[in-house]
Amino acid sequence: MNTVLDSNTITPQGKPKWLRVKLPTGKKYTELRGLVDKYKLNTICTSGSCPNMGECWGEGTATFMILGNICTRSCGFCGVKTGRPETVDWDEPEKVARSIKLMNIKHAVLTSVDRDDLKDGGSIIWAETVKAVRRMNPETTLETLIPDFQGMERHLDRIIAVRPEVVSHNMETVRRLTREVRIQAKYDRSLEVLRYLKEQGVNRTKTGIMLGLGETEEEVIQTMHDLKGVHLDVLTIGQYLQPSKKHLPVKEFITPDQFKKYETIGLELGFKHVESGALVRSSYKAQKHIL
């Protein structure tokens, strides 16, 4: 089955109504937005204009990006700049920990750009950031949304050693599209990262995929089977949206019914949590994934 469009699909000429987002509101959101602006705190929630920011902040969850904002990879879907990253800021772990304390975050998600320019892939800063957050915010739970570290186990071991409640690494797309969507990444390498994390005793492993890049239903379901094969715990499925005209185009807007179908299939396969919807992003309802 090569076609990905059917009579229920809305073509990408205009966004469907289910992708319309209400502006975030509420006392908790207003308070946190004020703190972020006042102290210039670096959250991916604001820099990435996440559609779920108000909901997540209202529940005490936020996502922080470490190791700068320039990536050594040039993925076709990602809006982060590609180029030569700046030098590592060794004070960053303390800065992130202070931000989490100021915002009174109950569950923090840490993520980063890929740093293939560093011998350790950035894994030392990763581990030090988790340690700093633990010291300053002992009640805060953590998810680490990590790069693949080129599949090097010694780098992954640094993350495992500091024992975040959830360790996540995103597959992003199906096998056939990986080379186009994630130019320097490999489908099987990402699977092996998730397998290794679970084999080494990580409490919760997690990944996310985007839809609307030209994948078929069969390919999505096969990916879900592949992920179950490495004993994954949590799966998020969302709609790909083109960051700019330079990025890969949206081939299809997936309907709410189709997202619901994938959620049902995922739960039947035995994943502990499946978040599936057009506006779902990697850290959506992240605080619930530790249970």
C-alpha positions in Angstrom: 0.0 0.0 0.0 1.8 3.1 -1.3 -0.9 5.7 -1.0 -1.3 7.7 2.3 -4.3 9.8 1.4 -7.9 8.7 1.6 -11.4 10.2 1.5 -11.2 11.3 5.2 -7.8 13.0 4.8 -7.5 16.8 4.6 -4.7 17.8 2.3 -2.0 20.2 3.4 -3.3 23.2 1.6 -4.8 24.4 4.9 -4.6 23.2 8.4 -7.7 21.3 9.7 -9.7 22.6 12.6 -8.3 20.0 15.1 -4.9 21.7 14.8 -6.2 25.0 16.1 -4.7 25.9 19.5 -6.2 28.0 22.2 -3.9 30.5 23.7 -2.5 29.4 27.1 -4.3 30.9 30.1 -4.6 30.4 33.9 -2.9 31.7 37.0 -0.1 29.1 37.0 0.8 29.8 33.4 0.8 33.5 33.9 3.1 33.2 37.0 5.5 30.9 35.2 5.6 33.0 32.0 6.5 36.0 34.2 9.4 34.1 35.8 10.7 32.8 32.4 10.7 36.3 31.0 12.1 38.0 34.1 15.0 35.6 34.6 15.5 34.7 30.9 15.0 31.0 31.6 15.7 28.7 28.7 12.7 26.4 28.2 12.0 24.5 25.0 8.3 25.1 25.8 8.6 28.8 24.9 11.4 28.6 22.3 9.6 25.8 20.5 6.2 27.5 20.8 4.7 24.2 22.1 0.9 24.0 21.7 0.6 22.3 25.1 2.6 24.8 27.1 -0.4 26.1 29.1 -1.6 22.7 30.0 1.8 21.3 31.0 2.8 24.4 33.0 -0.5 24.2 34.8 0.4 20.7 35.9 3.9 21.7 37.0 5.8 20.2 34.0 8.3 22.0 31.7 11.1 21.1 29.3 14.6 22.5 29.3 17.2 22.2 26.5 20.9 21.9 27.4 24.2 22.0 25.4 23.2 25.1 23.4 20.8 25.7 20.5 23.0 24.7 17.5 22.9 21.1 16.4 25.6 19.1 14.6 22.9 17.3 12.6 20.6 18.6 9.9 17.3 16.6 10.2 14.7 17.5 7.6 12.0 18.0 10.1 13.7 20.0 12.9 13.7 23.8 13.3 16.9 23.9 15.4 19.8 25.6 13.8 22.6 23.4 12.3 26.2 24.3 12.4 29.2 24.5 14.7 28.0 24.6 18.3 29.4 26.9 20.9 31.8 25.7 23.6 30.2 23.7 26.5 28.9 25.9 29.4 30.0 23.9 32.4 27.8 26.1 34.6 24.8 25.0 32.7 23.8 22.2 35.1 23.5 24.7 38.0 21.6 27.2 35.8 19.0 24.5 34.8 18.6 23.4 38.4 18.0 27.0 39.5 15.5 27.5 36.7 13.6 24.4 37.9 13.6 25.6 41.5 12.5 29.2 40.5 9.6 27.7 38.5 8.7 25.2 41.2 8.6 22.4 38.6 7.3 19.1 39.8 8.4 17.1 36.7 11.2 18.3 34.4 12.0 17.0 31.0 15.6 17.6 29.8 16.5 17.5 26.2 19.4 18.6 24.0 20.8 19.1 20.5 23.1 16.5 19.1 26.7 17.2 19.9 28.7 14.9 17.6 31.5 17.4 17.9 32.2 16.3 21.5 34.2 13.1 22.4 31.6 12.3 25.0 28.6 13.4 22.8 27.7 15.7 25.7 26.9 12.9 28.0 29.0 14.3 30.9 27.0 17.5 30.9 23.9 15.4 30.7 24.8 13.5 33.8 26.0 16.6 35.7 22.7 18.3 34.9 20.6 15.5 36.4 22.8 15.5 39.5 22.5 19.3 39.9 18.7 19.1 39.5 18.6 16.3 42.1 20.6 18.3 44.6 18.6 21.5 44.3 15.2 19.9 43.7 15.1 16.6 45.5 11.3 16.3 45.0 11.4 16.9 41.3 11.1 13.9 39.0 13.0 13.8 35.7 12.7 12.6 32.1 15.8 12.7 30.0 15.0 13.0 26.2 18.5 12.0 24.9 20.2 11.9 21.5 21.5 8.5 20.3 25.1 9.3 21.3 26.0 7.4 18.1 24.9 4.3 19.9 28.0 4.3 22.2 27.2 2.4 25.3 29.8 4.2 27.5 27.9 7.5 26.9 24.5 5.9 27.5 25.9 4.4 30.7 26.4 7.9 32.1 22.7 8.6 31.8 21.7 5.2 33.2 24.0 5.8 36.2 22.1 8.9 37.4 18.8 7.1 37.3 16.2 9.5 35.8 12.7 8.3 36.2 12.2 8.2 32.4 14.8 7.9 29.7 13.5 8.8 26.2 15.0 8.7 22.8 12.8 9.6 19.8 12.5 7.4 16.7 10.7 10.3 14.9 9.5 8.3 11.9 9.2 4.8 10.3 12.1 2.8 8.9 11.6 3.7 5.2 11.6 7.5 5.9 14.4 7.6 8.4 17.2 8.4 6.0 15.2 11.3 4.6 13.8 12.6 7.8 16.8 12.0 10.2 19.7 12.3 7.8 22.6 11.3 10.2 20.5 8.9 12.3 19.7 5.2 11.8 16.5 3.4 12.6 18.1 0.3 13.9 20.6 2.3 16.0 17.8 4.1 17.7 16.0 0.8 18.4 19.2 -0.6 19.9 19.6 2.5 22.1 16.1 1.8 23.5 16.8 -1.9 23.9 20.1 -1.2 25.7 18.5 1.3 28.1 15.8 -1.3 29.1 18.3 -4.1 29.4 20.4 -2.0 31.8 17.4 -1.5 34.1 16.0 1.8 33.2 12.6 2.1 34.9 10.7 3.7 32.0 11.8 3.9 28.4 10.0 6.1 26.0 10.0 7.3 22.3 8.0 9.5 20.0 7.1 9.4 16.3 5.6 12.1 14.0 3.0 11.3 11.4 2.2 13.1 8.1 5.5 12.7 6.4 4.3 10.1 3.9 4.2 6.9 6.0 1.5 4.3 5.6 -0.6 2.8 8.3 1.2 -0.5 7.9 4.5 1.2 8.5 3.3 2.9 11.6 2.0 -0.4 13.0 5.2 -2.2 12.1 7.2 0.5 14.0 5.0 -0.1 17.0 5.8 -3.8 16.8 9.5 -3.0 16.5 9.3 -0.8 19.6 7.4 -3.5 21.6 10.2 -5.8 20.6 12.7 -3.7 22.5 10.3 -3.6 25.5 9.5 0.1 25.3 7.1 1.4 27.9 5.8 4.7 26.6 5.0 5.9 23.1 3.9 9.3 21.9 2.5 9.9 18.4 1.8 13.4 17.0 1.3 15.4 13.8 4.4 16.7 12.0 4.2 20.4 11.2 6.7 22.0 8.8 8.9 24.6 10.7 9.7 26.5 7.5 9.7 26.2 3.7 13.2 24.8 3.9 12.0 21.8 5.8 10.2 18.6 4.7 6.6 19.3 3.6 3.6 17.9 5.3 2.2 15.1 3.1 -0.9 14.5 5.2 -2.9 15.8 8.1 -3.8 12.7 10.2 -7.4 12.6 11.4 -8.4 12.3 15.1 -10.0 9.0 14.4 -6.7 7.6 13.0 -4.8 8.9 16.0 -7.3 7.1 18.2 -6.9 3.9 16.2 -3.1 4.0 16.8 -3.6 4.6 20.5 -5.9 1.6 20.7 -3.4 -0.6 18.8 -0.6 0.6 21.1 -2.5 -0.2 24.3 -3.4 -3.6 22.9 0.2 -4.3 22.1 1.0 -3.7 25.8 2.6 -0.3 26.0 2.1 1.2 29.5 1.2 4.6 28.1 0.3 5.8 24.6 -0.3 9.5 23.9 -1.7 9.8 20.3 -3.1 13.0 18.9 -2.4 15.8 16.4 -1.0 18.2 19.1 0.9 15.5 21.1 4.6 16.3 21.5 7.3 14.3 23.2 6.8 15.7 26.6 3.0 15.8 26.5 1.6 14.5 29.9 5.1 13.5 30.7 4.4 13.6 34.5 2.1 10.6 34.1 4.7 8.5 32.4 6.7 7.8 35.5 3.9 5.6 36.9 
